[in-house]
């Protein structure tokens, strides 16, 4: 299995952004994203936090985090009923990004 981020390093930040939107960004990933801010600023010629840089690069609107949270929240019960287990936030984030943001 190849690493999801090998040829698309920015994808790691988009996945993390979705995890943050649904309230499931782990501390290690958040620390990594924060540590990479200088490289993101240099790469994209903008200044700001890692999540703001993602929003700018992906052209995310201010309403998007709430929309993603609603999809996550509304889908949890259906997923649990259909699969007999709680949904995995990381899997949700990756699938959501793959389905909605192919340019990432």
Secondary structure, 3 states (H helix, E strand, C coil): CCCCCCCCHHHHHHHHHHHHHCCCCCHHHHHHHHHCHHHHHHHHCCCCCHHHHHHHHHCCCCCHHHHHHHHHHHHHHHHHHHHCCCCCHHHHHHHHHHHHCCCC
